């Protein structure tokens, strides 16, 4: 399909000349998201600057029968925002915070508002937006809604779905609908629950109203290091079994630790450790100190070599900066990075990690693990050179075995990154034909 001059002219009449990109070289940056193993070139890219412009663009494309794919900041990790020879609808210019209600503890924001910017706006009022993906300094709320994004603190506070109240949605034909979370059975179908996590296939969120969370009175962040990965995994289950619900419980193995410490994101992790756990508890000050003491005790009982308590907010921020920039640190190791996103029962973490190590060795690929241990959301990362066909083939084989392993263990193929292009091939392993058909029919209804 070639770009039609009338289409480009009409789009530019809506959004302005600067906000329609159709040059071959200019479109290179939009060929992939943060998962560079998948590349698709858009027909063109258009960037509306307001809700009205977005609606006008959507209706024009529908009238011309031109397909489009919505895109936020492009921080996705499953190839979910790639437009293959069709129009890419970029929403990052829709970045207004429309309302901030400190009494009701809600905020209404446009789709392009950056996740961390929302928390920054709410912070002076003693509030924050709890879902915190590692890309939160760049990812947008609209993209978070599309992927049902999580983050380290979803262990206690939940994922995006748990914090969305209403949404203004543009359907593929340009119609506008208002969705809201149902309050009781009389509200009928939970269309919002279906929409969040639909990866842009049901429509485009133009603005959303989210729930804000009070900033905890006290926070304690602990770093425990272990000489075996097995001990770190067992500790995770022991902490949760104790009745304590950490705000976060993150595991990084030695490969990840060394990548972080060799980068500008160095956080002071011990490079000789087989693994570290970054555990955070929060709440009322008196209770948090007791919980932190109990967590430290559990870590030591399960083989922790040392347990360090962050000394001040700057130290805490440094520990978290290393964890959240771990994927970026791995970018120094090879041109390409495959990031998987399987979820397994927490009690099976130790055996799954051992099996992943065996798969890594057998295929001759390097796997670094950094993940949300508290809820069993694994992120095995494989650094490789995509220009090397043989190495790329081994990576695909290792990924296939890892995902099949997690499914067989009673897990699922994604916890927060979405299916996109990356995991389409695993859907039939996880879902029966009738279930897949129901998913497609629901998409068609939207």
URZI-V648419 format. One record per helix or strand of 3 or more residues. SS is the DSSP state (@ for helix, = for strand). FROM is the first residue (numbers start at 1). TO is the last residue. Records with the same first field share a line. If there is no record, write none. Layout:
SS: FROM-TO  FROM-TO
This chain:
@: 5-15  17-19  26-30  51-64  115-123  141-147  154-157  160-163  185-187  191-195  229-241  254-261  285-301  313-324  326-330  346-363  373-375  389-408  424-430  433-445
=: 44-47  68-71  87-90  97-101  106-110  164-170  176-180  204-211  218-226  248-253  275-283  304-309  336-339  366-372  380-384
